[in-house]
Amino acid sequence: MDQQRSSAPQRPASRLAVGVVSAGRVGSIVGAALTRAGHRVVAASAVSDASLARAARHLPGAEILPAPDVVAAAELLLIAVPDDAIAPLVASLPIRPGQIVVHTSGALGADVLRPARDAGALTVALAPAMTFTGRDEDLERLAGISWAITGEAEARFIGEALVLEMGGDPEHVDEADRARYHAALVYAANHLMTLVNDAAEQLRAIGVANPERLLSPLVSASLDNALRHGDAGLTGPVSRGDAGTVARHLEALAGTGIEEVYRTMARRTAERALASGRLKSADAEGLLEVLAHPEKEETP
């Protein structure tokens, strides 16, 4: 680690006055994590009853103010609003030179904060790789997770220091790569949720009383295998080239709404299994024929 990198992150140690816009699921929890790290959340914006309740619970020392007044009170401004709202919000705020302005969007880099940077602020994108449920355990889940950091020079180092103070692991992501980075997280987290809920729905439809209990050890083991072993952890009929079983699956799922999703995911699984050597080319031929999209019937 060079001299600049080791010395630059010292700035947040001065204990910053933090303003949060707004006290939603993410802003209230990240604000609470900054408080736990020794900073002071002095002001927050909150409009809905849910946001007001979160502010009272997680940011008890914060004065509830309109967004411009939150900016005026803050040395570190934490912006945690929906992605599309960040740019117009930042352009409307009275940012002053020397402030640190952070947003928590996973999909956007620091360029969306350009109006703040042009006003003389240090700007950094600081996104935790975590899904926020709005429940109290979100704060504990922040410990040890990775945060995507995008920014220039000193601002990036300050972002790294803030993450370390909150017990996180900084991961530098280039501005041009933020959308791909976020897409990968959504692909893994959100789509996993859909897959599990679809599977539970199929089991419930055939009379399984508690599909979540049935699926929990299987899905947990599969996730652990994927993270520990990559493609080498793959099991099941696709990895064996068991075309007959897969064909019966597709027949059973006809009309359920997930037949084509199953077909698409099985094809992608077969591609990965072939590339990694888990599936032999000779065994894949019949499987890929089963997984080919059926020809649409010609209309007279």
Contacts in CASP RR format, 6 or more apart in sequence:
PFRMAT RR
TARGET T0000
AUTHOR 0000-0000-0000
METHOD contacts of the structure
MODEL  1
MDQQRSSAPQRPASRLAVGVVSAGRVGSIVGAALTRAGHRVVAASAVSDA
SLARAARHLPGAEILPAPDVVAAAELLLIAVPDDAIAPLVASLPIRPGQI
VVHTSGALGADVLRPARDAGALTVALAPAMTFTGRDEDLERLAGISWAIT
GEAEARFIGEALVLEMGGDPEHVDEADRARYHAALVYAANHLMTLVNDAA
EQLRAIGVANPERLLSPLVSASLDNALRHGDAGLTGPVSRGDAGTVARHL
EALAGTGIEEVYRTMARRTAERALASGRLKSADAEGLLEVLAHPEKEETP
4 157 0 8 1.000
5 157 0 8 1.000
8 154 0 8 1.000
8 157 0 8 1.000
8 158 0 8 1.000
8 161 0 8 1.000
9 157 0 8 1.000
9 158 0 8 1.000
9 159 0 8 1.000
9 160 0 8 1.000
9 161 0 8 1.000
9 164 0 8 1.000
10 161 0 8 1.000
11 154 0 8 1.000
11 158 0 8 1.000
11 161 0 8 1.000
12 39 0 8 1.000
12 76 0 8 1.000
12 158 0 8 1.000
12 159 0 8 1.000
12 161 0 8 1.000
12 162 0 8 1.000
12 165 0 8 1.000
13 161 0 8 1.000
15 38 0 8 1.000
15 39 0 8 1.000
15 40 0 8 1.000
16 34 0 8 1.000
16 39 0 8 1.000
16 40 0 8 1.000
16 75 0 8 1.000
16 76 0 8 1.000
16 100 0 8 1.000
17 39 0 8 1.000
17 40 0 8 1.000
17 42 0 8 1.000
17 73 0 8 1.000
17 74 0 8 1.000
17 75 0 8 1.000
17 76 0 8 1.000
18 31 0 8 1.000
18 34 0 8 1.000
18 35 0 8 1.000
18 39 0 8 1.000
18 40 0 8 1.000
18 41 0 8 1.000
18 42 0 8 1.000
18 74 0 8 1.000
18 75 0 8 1.000
18 76 0 8 1.000
18 77 0 8 1.000
18 78 0 8 1.000
19 41 0 8 1.000
19 42 0 8 1.000
19 43 0 8 1.000
19 44 0 8 1.000
19 62 0 8 1.000
19 70 0 8 1.000
19 71 0 8 1.000
19 73 0 8 1.000
19 74 0 8 1.000
19 76 0 8 1.000
19 77 0 8 1.000
19 78 0 8 1.000
20 27 0 8 1.000
20 28 0 8 1.000
20 30 0 8 1.000
20 31 0 8 1.000
20 41 0 8 1.000
20 43 0 8 1.000
20 44 0 8 1.000
20 45 0 8 1.000
20 59 0 8 1.000
20 62 0 8 1.000
20 70 0 8 1.000
20 78 0 8 1.000
20 80 0 8 1.000
21 44 0 8 1.000
21 45 0 8 1.000
21 67 0 8 1.000
21 70 0 8 1.000
21 71 0 8 1.000
21 77 0 8 1.000
21 78 0 8 1.000
21 79 0 8 1.000
21 80 0 8 1.000
21 81 0 8 1.000
21 89 0 8 1.000
21 93 0 8 1.000
22 44 0 8 1.000
22 45 0 8 1.000
22 46 0 8 1.000
22 47 0 8 1.000
22 51 0 8 1.000
22 67 0 8 1.000
22 80 0 8 1.000
22 81 0 8 1.000
23 44 0 8 1.000
23 45 0 8 1.000
23 46 0 8 1.000
23 51 0 8 1.000
23 52 0 8 1.000
23 54 0 8 1.000
23 55 0 8 1.000
23 58 0 8 1.000
23 59 0 8 1.000
23 62 0 8 1.000
24 46 0 8 1.000
24 50 0 8 1.000
24 51 0 8 1.000
24 54 0 8 1.000
24 80 0 8 1.000
25 54 0 8 1.000
25 132 0 8 1.000
25 133 0 8 1.000
25 134 0 8 1.000
25 138 0 8 1.000
26 80 0 8 1.000
26 104 0 8 1.000
26 128 0 8 1.000
26 132 0 8 1.000
27 78 0 8 1.000
27 80 0 8 1.000
27 104 0 8 1.000
28 44 0 8 1.000
28 51 0 8 1.000
28 54 0 8 1.000
28 55 0 8 1.000
28 57 0 8 1.000
28 58 0 8 1.000
28 59 0 8 1.000
29 58 0 8 1.000
29 132 0 8 1.000
29 134 0 8 1.000
29 138 0 8 1.000
29 139 0 8 1.000
29 142 0 8 1.000
30 78 0 8 1.000
30 80 0 8 1.000
30 104 0 8 1.000
30 128 0 8 1.000
30 142 0 8 1.000
30 166 0 8 1.000
31 41 0 8 1.000
31 58 0 8 1.000
31 59 0 8 1.000
31 78 0 8 1.000
32 41 0 8 1.000
32 58 0 8 1.000
32 59 0 8 1.000
32 139 0 8 1.000
33 139 0 8 1.000
33 142 0 8 1.000
33 166 0 8 1.000
34 41 0 8 1.000
34 76 0 8 1.000
34 78 0 8 1.000
34 162 0 8 1.000
34 165 0 8 1.000
34 166 0 8 1.000
35 41 0 8 1.000
35 59 0 8 1.000
36 139 0 8 1.000
36 166 0 8 1.000
37 162 0 8 1.000
37 165 0 8 1.000
37 166 0 8 1.000
37 167 0 8 1.000
38 165 0 8 1.000
39 76 0 8 1.000
39 165 0 8 1.000
40 61 0 8 1.000
41 59 0 8 1.000
41 61 0 8 1.000
41 62 0 8 1.000
42 61 0 8 1.000
42 62 0 8 1.000
42 63 0 8 1.000
42 73 0 8 1.000
42 74 0 8 1.000
43 62 0 8 1.000
43 63 0 8 1.000
43 64 0 8 1.000
43 65 0 8 1.000
43 69 0 8 1.000
43 70 0 8 1.000
43 73 0 8 1.000
43 74 0 8 1.000
44 55 0 8 1.000
44 59 0 8 1.000
44 62 0 8 1.000
44 63 0 8 1.000
44 64 0 8 1.000
44 65 0 8 1.000
44 70 0 8 1.000
45 64 0 8 1.000
45 65 0 8 1.000
45 66 0 8 1.000
45 67 0 8 1.000
45 70 0 8 1.000
46 52 0 8 1.000
46 54 0 8 1.000
46 55 0 8 1.000
46 64 0 8 1.000
52 64 0 8 1.000
54 134 0 8 1.000
55 62 0 8 1.000
55 64 0 8 1.000
57 136 0 8 1.000
58 139 0 8 1.000
63 73 0 8 1.000
65 73 0 8 1.000
67 89 0 8 1.000
67 93 0 8 1.000
68 92 0 8 1.000
68 93 0 8 1.000
68 94 0 8 1.000
70 77 0 8 1.000
71 77 0 8 1.000
71 93 0 8 1.000
71 94 0 8 1.000
71 95 0 8 1.000
71 96 0 8 1.000
71 99 0 8 1.000
72 94 0 8 1.000
74 99 0 8 1.000
75 99 0 8 1.000
75 100 0 8 1.000
76 99 0 8 1.000
76 100 0 8 1.000
76 102 0 8 1.000
76 162 0 8 1.000
77 93 0 8 1.000
77 95 0 8 1.000
77 99 0 8 1.000
77 100 0 8 1.000
77 101 0 8 1.000
77 102 0 8 1.000
77 116 0 8 1.000
77 121 0 8 1.000
78 102 0 8 1.000
78 103 0 8 1.000
78 104 0 8 1.000
79 86 0 8 1.000
79 89 0 8 1.000
79 90 0 8 1.000
79 101 0 8 1.000
79 102 0 8 1.000
79 103 0 8 1.000
79 104 0 8 1.000
79 113 0 8 1.000
80 103 0 8 1.000
80 104 0 8 1.000
81 89 0 8 1.000
83 105 0 8 1.000
83 106 0 8 1.000
83 107 0 8 1.000
83 108 0 8 1.000
86 103 0 8 1.000
86 105 0 8 1.000
86 108 0 8 1.000
86 112 0 8 1.000
86 113 0 8 1.000
87 112 0 8 1.000
87 115 0 8 1.000
90 101 0 8 1.000
90 112 0 8 1.000
90 113 0 8 1.000
90 114 0 8 1.000
90 115 0 8 1.000
90 116 0 8 1.000
91 115 0 8 1.000
93 116 0 8 1.000
95 101 0 8 1.000
95 115 0 8 1.000
95 116 0 8 1.000
95 119 0 8 1.000
95 120 0 8 1.000
95 121 0 8 1.000
96 119 0 8 1.000
96 120 0 8 1.000
96 121 0 8 1.000
97 119 0 8 1.000
97 120 0 8 1.000
97 121 0 8 1.000
98 120 0 8 1.000
98 121 0 8 1.000
98 122 0 8 1.000
99 116 0 8 1.000
99 120 0 8 1.000
99 121 0 8 1.000
99 122 0 8 1.000
100 121 0 8 1.000
100 122 0 8 1.000
100 123 0 8 1.000
100 124 0 8 1.000
100 155 0 8 1.000
100 158 0 8 1.000
101 113 0 8 1.000
101 116 0 8 1.000
101 117 0 8 1.000
101 121 0 8 1.000
101 122 0 8 1.000
101 123 0 8 1.000
101 124 0 8 1.000
102 123 0 8 1.000
102 124 0 8 1.000
102 125 0 8 1.000
102 126 0 8 1.000
102 159 0 8 1.000
102 162 0 8 1.000
103 109 0 8 1.000
103 112 0 8 1.000
103 113 0 8 1.000
103 125 0 8 1.000
103 126 0 8 1.000
104 126 0 8 1.000
104 127 0 8 1.000
104 128 0 8 1.000
105 112 0 8 1.000
105 125 0 8 1.000
105 127 0 8 1.000
106 125 0 8 1.000
106 127 0 8 1.000
106 148 0 8 1.000
106 178 0 8 1.000
106 181 0 8 1.000
106 182 0 8 1.000
106 185 0 8 1.000
107 178 0 8 1.000
107 179 0 8 1.000
107 182 0 8 1.000
108 125 0 8 1.000
108 178 0 8 1.000
109 125 0 8 1.000
109 150 0 8 1.000
109 151 0 8 1.000
109 173 0 8 1.000
109 175 0 8 1.000
109 178 0 8 1.000
110 117 0 8 1.000
110 123 0 8 1.000
110 124 0 8 1.000
110 125 0 8 1.000
110 150 0 8 1.000
110 151 0 8 1.000
110 152 0 8 1.000
110 155 0 8 1.000
110 175 0 8 1.000
111 175 0 8 1.000
112 125 0 8 1.000
113 121 0 8 1.000
113 123 0 8 1.000
113 124 0 8 1.000
113 125 0 8 1.000
114 123 0 8 1.000
116 123 0 8 1.000
117 123 0 8 1.000
122 154 0 8 1.000
122 155 0 8 1.000
122 158 0 8 1.000
123 151 0 8 1.000
123 152 0 8 1.000
123 155 0 8 1.000
124 149 0 8 1.000
124 150 0 8 1.000
124 151 0 8 1.000
124 155 0 8 1.000
124 156 0 8 1.000
124 158 0 8 1.000
124 159 0 8 1.000
125 148 0 8 1.000
125 149 0 8 1.000
125 150 0 8 1.000
125 151 0 8 1.000
125 178 0 8 1.000
126 147 0 8 1.000
126 148 0 8 1.000
126 149 0 8 1.000
126 159 0 8 1.000
126 162 0 8 1.000
126 163 0 8 1.000
127 147 0 8 1.000
127 148 0 8 1.000
127 182 0 8 1.000
128 142 0 8 1.000
128 145 0 8 1.000
128 146 0 8 1.000
128 147 0 8 1.000
129 145 0 8 1.000
129 146 0 8 1.000
129 147 0 8 1.000
129 148 0 8 1.000
129 171 0 8 1.000
129 185 0 8 1.000
130 138 0 8 1.000
130 141 0 8 1.000
130 142 0 8 1.000
130 145 0 8 1.000
131 189 0 8 1.000
132 138 0 8 1.000
142 166 0 8 1.000
142 167 0 8 1.000
142 168 0 8 1.000
143 167 0 8 1.000
143 168 0 8 1.000
144 167 0 8 1.000
144 168 0 8 1.000
144 169 0 8 1.000
145 168 0 8 1.000
145 169 0 8 1.000
146 168 0 8 1.000
146 169 0 8 1.000
146 170 0 8 1.000
146 171 0 8 1.000
147 163 0 8 1.000
147 168 0 8 1.000
147 169 0 8 1.000
147 170 0 8 1.000
147 171 0 8 1.000
148 171 0 8 1.000
148 172 0 8 1.000
148 173 0 8 1.000
148 178 0 8 1.000
148 181 0 8 1.000
149 156 0 8 1.000
149 159 0 8 1.000
149 160 0 8 1.000
149 163 0 8 1.000
149 170 0 8 1.000
149 171 0 8 1.000
149 172 0 8 1.000
149 173 0 8 1.000
150 156 0 8 1.000
150 172 0 8 1.000
150 173 0 8 1.000
150 174 0 8 1.000
150 175 0 8 1.000
150 178 0 8 1.000
151 175 0 8 1.000
156 172 0 8 1.000
159 170 0 8 1.000
160 170 0 8 1.000
160 172 0 8 1.000
163 169 0 8 1.000
163 170 0 8 1.000
164 170 0 8 1.000
173 181 0 8 1.000
192 223 0 8 1.000
195 265 0 8 1.000
196 215 0 8 1.000
196 219 0 8 1.000
198 258 0 8 1.000
198 261 0 8 1.000
199 211 0 8 1.000
199 215 0 8 1.000
200 211 0 8 1.000
200 212 0 8 1.000
200 215 0 8 1.000
201 211 0 8 1.000
202 253 0 8 1.000
202 256 0 8 1.000
202 258 0 8 1.000
203 211 0 8 1.000
203 214 0 8 1.000
203 215 0 8 1.000
204 211 0 8 1.000
205 256 0 8 1.000
208 214 0 8 1.000
225 233 0 8 1.000
225 234 0 8 1.000
225 235 0 8 1.000
226 233 0 8 1.000
231 272 0 8 1.000
231 273 0 8 1.000
231 275 0 8 1.000
231 276 0 8 1.000
231 278 0 8 1.000
232 276 0 8 1.000
232 278 0 8 1.000
234 269 0 8 1.000
234 272 0 8 1.000
234 273 0 8 1.000
234 276 0 8 1.000
234 278 0 8 1.000
236 242 0 8 1.000
237 244 0 8 1.000
237 245 0 8 1.000
237 246 0 8 1.000
237 249 0 8 1.000
238 246 0 8 1.000
238 266 0 8 1.000
238 269 0 8 1.000
238 270 0 8 1.000
238 273 0 8 1.000
238 279 0 8 1.000
238 287 0 8 1.000
239 269 0 8 1.000
239 273 0 8 1.000
239 278 0 8 1.000
239 279 0 8 1.000
240 279 0 8 1.000
240 283 0 8 1.000
241 270 0 8 1.000
241 279 0 8 1.000
241 283 0 8 1.000
241 284 0 8 1.000
241 286 0 8 1.000
241 287 0 8 1.000
242 287 0 8 1.000
243 286 0 8 1.000
243 287 0 8 1.000
243 289 0 8 1.000
243 290 0 8 1.000
244 290 0 8 1.000
246 266 0 8 1.000
246 287 0 8 1.000
246 290 0 8 1.000
246 291 0 8 1.000
247 290 0 8 1.000
249 262 0 8 1.000
250 259 0 8 1.000
250 262 0 8 1.000
250 263 0 8 1.000
250 290 0 8 1.000
253 259 0 8 1.000
253 262 0 8 1.000
263 291 0 8 1.000
263 293 0 8 1.000
266 291 0 8 1.000
267 288 0 8 1.000
267 291 0 8 1.000
270 279 0 8 1.000
270 284 0 8 1.000
270 287 0 8 1.000
270 288 0 8 1.000
270 291 0 8 1.000
272 278 0 8 1.000
273 279 0 8 1.000
273 284 0 8 1.000
274 281 0 8 1.000
274 284 0 8 1.000
279 287 0 8 1.000
END
